Amino acid sequence: MLPPLFHDLAWDVDPAAVDPALHRRWLIARVLGRGTLKQVYAIEKMVGRKTIEEFFRNGGLDQVDVQTGSLWLTLLDLPREECTRRSSPSSSWKF
């Protein structure tokens, strides 16, 4: 069950159906994109800074808006290149 502190962020889902461990990526994206400062501190304490960094390294930029992504990459001192998925084929591919 989603902790009561985050219920206002679950406007489109049933908070009782949200498992913070199972739905971790959804919760991180929702808190970092739309949460209050209190909620941001709580999610950092809940999952840890390293997990938030990994969220961005593993496609998290696609789950938040551009401004939010830029802010968090700056705050976490993460290079954008580490957090951007490459959509073009590798140059080592032979056609």
C-alpha positions in Angstrom: 0.0 0.0 0.0 1.2 3.5 -0.8 2.1 5.5 2.3 -0.5 8.3 3.0 2.1 11.0 2.3 2.0 10.1 -1.4 -1.8 9.6 -1.8 -2.3 13.0 -3.6 0.1 11.8 -6.3 -2.0 8.8 -7.1 -4.9 10.6 -8.6 -5.2 8.1 -11.4 -4.7 4.9 -9.5 -6.0 3.3 -6.3 -3.4 4.0 -3.6 -4.2 0.7 -1.9 -3.1 -1.1 -5.1 0.3 0.6 -5.3 3.1 -1.5 -3.9 6.1 0.9 -3.4 8.6 -1.9 -4.0 6.9 -3.3 -7.0 6.0 0.1 -8.5 9.2 1.8 -7.5 9.9 3.4 -10.9 6.4 4.8 -11.1 6.6 6.2 -7.6 10.0 7.8 -8.2 8.9 9.4 -11.4 5.7 10.7 -9.9 7.4 12.2 -6.8 10.3 13.8 -8.6 8.0 15.2 -11.3 5.0 16.3 -9.2 5.8 15.9 -5.6 6.3 18.4 -2.8 9.7 19.0 -1.2 8.5 16.8 1.8 7.6 14.0 -0.6 11.0 14.3 -2.4 12.9 14.0 0.9 10.7 11.0 1.8 11.3 9.2 -1.4 15.1 9.8 -1.2 15.0 8.4 2.4 12.9 5.5 1.2 14.8 4.3 -1.8 18.2 6.1 -1.5 20.0 8.5 -3.7 21.8 5.7 -5.6 18.4 4.2 -6.6 17.3 7.6 -7.9 20.5 7.9 -9.9 19.9 4.5 -11.4 16.4 5.5 -12.2 17.7 8.2 -14.5 20.5 6.0 -15.9 18.0 3.4 -16.9 15.5 5.5 -18.8 14.0 7.7 -16.1 14.4 10.8 -18.3 11.6 9.3 -20.5 9.3 9.3 -17.5 9.6 12.9 -16.4 9.2 16.2 -18.3 12.2 17.9 -19.8 12.6 20.6 -17.2 12.3 18.0 -14.3 14.9 15.8 -16.0 17.3 18.7 -16.5 16.9 19.8 -12.9 17.5 16.3 -11.4 20.5 15.6 -13.7 22.0 18.9 -12.4 21.2 18.1 -8.7 22.6 14.6 -9.0 25.6 15.7 -11.1 24.8 13.1 -13.7 26.0 13.6 -17.3 23.1 13.6 -19.8 25.0 11.1 -22.0 24.8 8.5 -19.2 21.0 9.0 -18.9 19.9 9.3 -22.6 18.9 6.2 -24.5 20.5 5.9 -27.8 17.9 5.2 -30.6 20.3 5.1 -33.5 22.2 1.9 -34.4 25.7 1.4 -33.1 28.4 2.5 -35.6 29.9 -1.0 -35.3 26.8 -2.5 -37.0 27.5 -3.8 -40.5 24.7 -3.5 -43.1 
